[in-house]
Amino acid sequence: MALSLRDKERVQVIDCDVEEPNAHILLKPMFNHQQKVTIPVPEVDDEKCTYCGKCAQVCAFNAIAVLGNHVLVFPELCHGCGACTYICPEDAISEIDRETGIIEFGESTGIDFVHGKLAVGEAMAVPVIREVKKHINRERLVIGDVPPGTSCPVVESVKGSDFCLLVTEPTPFGLNDLALTVEMLGQLDIPCGVIINRDGVGDSRVEEYCYQKGVPILLRIPLDMKIAQLYSRGIALVEGMPQWQEAFVRLYNDIERIVREGKPQ
């Protein structure tokens, strides 16, 4: 969609799938800037600490523990909330920055590009996603790639969106994930539509579900060996098969109409 619209709109692409970002493989941006993502984690001054245990009691994530005359800090569990620093009666806890990932910025033939990369071994993607979203340019049409599923990283990624485009396939697995995601977006009050990928395989239950829920099917992409070959070589669909550009422009126009009118049909 971004490639199809870049001559018509000022487009920014953000990749919030920070655990496995891959939009850059197809867009091939030239990266020109990088910044670290850090969270503040506690550092304890043993000379001031009285081992009262209040820091451990207030920590909802068990990132700090007091055992006798020892304070143990588990940085990987820390969410950087600062509660332990705030509550310490002896002012014995300060904060140091711990790197959890990076943000990279680039440009791809008229498309602004931003993505995040979670550091290897890190468990919390949300802080990196938040940093990616801080760089949204609201003067542009922003297209975001988000993680699959309905976990906390997905919720953080889609919050504040005008519309979510759900890519599924006509299989029981696809239907299961689609139903969970539609329910989640309903809770967030975000309108959505569906692209059926690998159209022609499986059965009609995805279509029946969309009809029952009033979720519009906006595009169908068939199971096509040529499309798979393009993808395996890192070539975007609309670059390898330009005839698809018109379909993605229509797709965007449909989304714009739905958002403007608030009507799925």
C-alpha positions as CSV (number, residue, x, y, z in Angstrom):
1,M,0.0,0.0,0.0
2,A,2.8,2.4,0.9
3,L,4.5,1.8,-2.4
4,S,1.3,2.3,-4.3
5,L,0.4,5.6,-2.6
6,R,3.8,7.3,-2.5
7,D,3.2,9.3,-5.7
8,K,-0.2,10.4,-4.3
9,E,0.3,10.9,-0.6
10,R,3.1,11.8,1.7
11,V,3.6,8.4,3.4
12,Q,5.4,7.3,6.5
13,V,5.8,3.6,7.4
14,I,6.5,2.5,11.0
15,D,7.3,-1.1,11.8
16,C,6.2,-1.8,15.4
17,D,6.9,-5.6,15.1
18,V,10.1,-4.9,17.1
19,E,10.7,-8.5,17.9
20,E,11.0,-9.4,14.2
21,P,10.9,-6.2,12.1
22,N,10.9,-7.1,8.4
23,A,9.2,-4.2,6.5
24,H,12.7,-2.9,5.6
25,I,13.3,-6.1,3.6
26,L,10.7,-5.0,1.1
27,L,11.0,-1.2,1.3
28,K,14.8,-1.2,1.4
29,P,15.2,2.2,3.1
30,M,18.5,4.0,3.4
31,F,19.0,4.3,7.1
32,N,20.5,7.6,8.2
33,H,20.0,7.8,12.0
34,Q,19.8,5.5,15.0
35,Q,18.9,6.0,18.7
36,K,19.0,3.8,21.7
37,V,15.9,2.8,23.7
38,T,16.4,2.6,27.4
39,I,14.4,2.1,30.6
40,P,15.4,3.4,34.1
41,V,16.2,0.5,36.4
42,P,17.0,0.8,40.2
43,E,20.5,1.0,41.6
44,V,20.8,0.6,45.4
45,D,23.3,2.5,47.6
46,D,24.2,-0.1,50.2
47,E,25.6,2.5,52.5
48,K,22.2,4.3,52.8
49,C,19.9,1.2,52.6
50,T,18.4,0.0,55.8
51,Y,16.9,-3.1,54.1
52,C,13.4,-2.2,55.2
53,G,11.9,-4.0,52.2
54,K,9.5,-1.3,51.1
55,C,10.9,-1.3,47.6
56,A,10.2,-5.0,47.2
57,Q,6.7,-4.6,48.6
58,V,5.8,-1.9,46.1
59,C,7.3,-3.6,43.0
60,A,4.4,-5.3,41.1
61,F,6.9,-7.1,38.8
62,N,9.2,-8.7,41.5
63,A,12.2,-6.9,39.9
64,I,13.7,-6.1,43.3
65,A,14.0,-8.3,46.4
66,V,15.4,-7.8,49.9
67,L,16.9,-10.9,51.6
68,G,18.3,-10.1,55.0
69,N,21.1,-7.5,54.4
70,H,21.1,-7.9,50.7
71,V,19.1,-6.2,47.9
72,L,18.8,-8.1,44.6
73,V,17.8,-6.3,41.5
74,F,16.5,-8.2,38.4
75,P,16.8,-5.6,35.5
76,E,15.1,-7.9,33.0
77,L,11.9,-7.8,35.0
78,C,11.9,-4.1,35.7
79,H,9.3,-2.0,33.9
80,G,10.9,1.3,34.8
81,C,7.9,2.6,36.7
82,G,10.1,4.3,39.4
83,A,7.9,3.1,42.3
84,C,10.9,1.8,44.3
85,T,12.8,5.0,43.9
86,Y,9.8,7.0,45.0
87,I,9.0,5.0,48.1
88,C,12.5,4.5,49.5
89,P,12.5,6.3,52.9
90,E,16.3,6.5,52.9
91,D,16.7,7.9,49.4
92,A,19.0,4.9,48.8
93,I,17.7,4.0,45.3
94,S,18.7,5.9,42.2
95,E,18.0,5.0,38.5
96,I,20.4,4.1,35.7
97,D,19.5,3.6,32.1
98,R,19.5,0.1,30.7
99,E,19.4,-0.4,26.9
100,T,16.5,-2.5,25.7
101,G,16.6,-1.9,21.9
102,I,17.2,0.6,19.2
103,I,15.1,2.8,16.8
104,E,16.3,3.3,13.2
105,F,15.2,6.0,10.8
106,G,15.5,6.0,7.0
107,E,14.0,6.9,3.7
108,S,12.8,4.7,0.8
109,T,12.1,6.6,-2.4
110,G,9.8,9.2,-0.9
111,I,8.6,7.1,2.0
112,D,9.7,8.0,5.6
113,F,10.6,4.9,7.5
114,V,11.0,4.1,11.2
115,H,11.4,0.8,12.9
116,G,12.4,-0.6,16.3
117,K,14.5,-3.6,17.2
118,L,14.2,-5.2,20.5
119,A,17.6,-6.3,21.9
120,V,18.4,-10.0,21.9
121,G,17.2,-11.6,25.2
122,E,14.9,-8.8,26.2
123,A,11.3,-9.8,27.1
124,M,9.5,-6.5,27.0
125,A,8.7,-5.1,23.5
126,V,6.2,-2.4,24.7
127,P,8.9,0.3,25.7
128,V,10.5,0.0,22.2
129,I,7.1,0.2,20.5
130,R,6.3,3.3,22.5
131,E,9.5,4.9,21.3
132,V,8.8,4.1,17.7
133,K,5.3,5.7,17.9
134,K,6.8,8.9,19.4
135,H,8.2,9.5,15.9
136,I,4.9,9.3,14.1
137,N,4.6,12.3,11.7
138,R,1.0,13.4,11.9
139,E,1.4,15.5,8.7
140,R,1.8,12.2,6.7
141,L,-0.3,9.2,6.0
142,V,1.1,6.7,8.6
143,I,1.0,3.0,7.8
144,G,2.1,0.8,10.6
145,D,3.1,-2.9,10.6
146,V,2.3,-4.5,13.9
147,P,3.0,-7.9,15.5
148,P,0.5,-10.7,15.1
149,G,-1.9,-11.8,17.8
150,T,-3.6,-9.9,20.6
151,S,-0.8,-9.6,23.2
152,C,0.3,-6.4,24.9
153,P,2.7,-5.4,22.1
154,V,-0.2,-5.6,19.6
155,V,-2.5,-3.5,21.8
156,E,0.3,-0.9,22.3
157,S,0.9,-0.8,18.5
158,V,-2.7,-0.3,17.4
159,K,-3.7,2.2,20.1
160,G,-4.6,5.6,18.6
161,S,-5.1,4.1,15.1
162,D,-7.9,5.3,12.8
163,F,-8.3,1.9,11.2
164,C,-6.8,-1.6,11.4
165,L,-6.4,-3.7,8.3
166,L,-6.3,-7.4,9.2
167,V,-4.6,-9.9,6.9
168,T,-5.9,-13.4,7.3
169,E,-6.3,-16.6,5.4
170,P,-9.4,-18.8,4.8
171,T,-8.3,-21.6,7.3
172,P,-9.4,-22.6,10.8
173,F,-6.1,-21.1,12.1
174,G,-6.7,-17.9,10.3
175,L,-10.3,-17.7,11.5
176,N,-9.3,-18.3,15.1
177,D,-6.7,-15.4,15.1
178,L,-9.1,-13.1,13.2
179,A,-11.9,-13.6,15.7
180,L,-9.6,-12.8,18.6
181,T,-8.3,-9.7,16.9
182,V,-11.7,-8.4,15.9
183,E,-12.9,-8.8,19.5
184,M,-9.8,-6.9,20.8
185,L,-10.3,-4.0,18.3
186,G,-13.9,-3.9,19.4
187,Q,-12.8,-3.3,22.9
188,L,-10.5,-0.5,21.7
189,D,-13.3,1.0,19.5
190,I,-11.0,0.8,16.4
191,P,-12.8,0.0,13.1
192,C,-11.3,-2.7,10.9
193,G,-11.4,-4.5,7.6
194,V,-10.0,-7.7,6.2
195,I,-7.6,-8.8,3.5
196,I,-8.0,-12.5,2.6
197,N,-4.6,-13.7,1.7
198,R,-4.0,-17.1,-0.1
199,D,-7.6,-16.7,-1.3
200,G,-8.9,-20.0,-2.8
201,V,-7.6,-22.4,-0.2
202,G,-9.4,-23.6,2.9
203,D,-13.1,-22.9,3.2
204,S,-15.7,-20.1,3.5
205,R,-15.9,-19.8,7.3
206,V,-13.8,-16.6,7.3
207,E,-16.2,-15.0,4.9
208,E,-19.2,-16.1,6.9
209,Y,-17.6,-14.8,10.1
210,C,-16.9,-11.4,8.5
211,Y,-20.5,-11.2,7.2
212,Q,-21.9,-12.0,10.6
213,K,-19.7,-9.4,12.3
214,G,-20.2,-6.7,9.7
215,V,-16.4,-6.6,9.0
216,P,-15.8,-5.7,5.4
217,I,-13.6,-7.8,3.2
218,L,-11.6,-5.1,1.3
219,L,-9.2,-7.2,-0.8
220,R,-8.4,-10.7,-1.8
221,I,-4.9,-11.9,-2.7
222,P,-4.9,-15.4,-4.4
223,L,-2.5,-18.2,-3.7
224,D,-0.1,-17.5,-6.5
225,M,3.4,-19.1,-6.9
226,K,4.7,-15.9,-8.6
227,I,3.7,-13.8,-5.6
228,A,5.5,-16.3,-3.3
229,Q,8.6,-16.2,-5.5
230,L,8.6,-12.4,-5.4
231,Y,8.3,-12.4,-1.6
232,S,11.1,-14.9,-1.2
233,R,13.4,-12.6,-3.2
234,G,12.5,-9.5,-1.1
235,I,10.4,-7.9,-3.9
236,A,7.2,-6.3,-3.0
237,L,4.0,-7.4,-4.7
238,V,3.3,-4.1,-6.5
239,E,6.9,-3.8,-7.7
240,G,7.0,-7.3,-9.1
241,M,3.4,-7.2,-10.4
242,P,2.6,-3.5,-11.0
243,Q,-1.0,-4.3,-12.0
244,W,-1.7,-4.7,-8.3
245,Q,-1.0,-1.0,-7.6
246,E,-4.5,0.0,-8.7
247,A,-6.0,-2.5,-6.2
248,F,-4.1,-1.1,-3.3
249,V,-5.0,2.4,-4.2
250,R,-8.7,1.4,-4.2
251,L,-8.1,-0.4,-0.9
252,Y,-6.8,2.9,0.6
253,N,-9.8,4.8,-0.8
254,D,-12.2,2.4,0.7
255,I,-10.5,2.7,4.1
256,E,-10.5,6.5,3.9
257,R,-14.3,6.4,3.1
258,I,-15.0,4.0,6.0
259,V,-13.1,6.2,8.5
260,R,-14.7,9.3,7.2
261,E,-18.3,8.0,7.1
262,G,-18.0,5.5,9.9
263,K,-19.7,2.9,7.7
264,P,-18.3,-0.6,7.1
265,Q,-20.3,-1.1,3.9
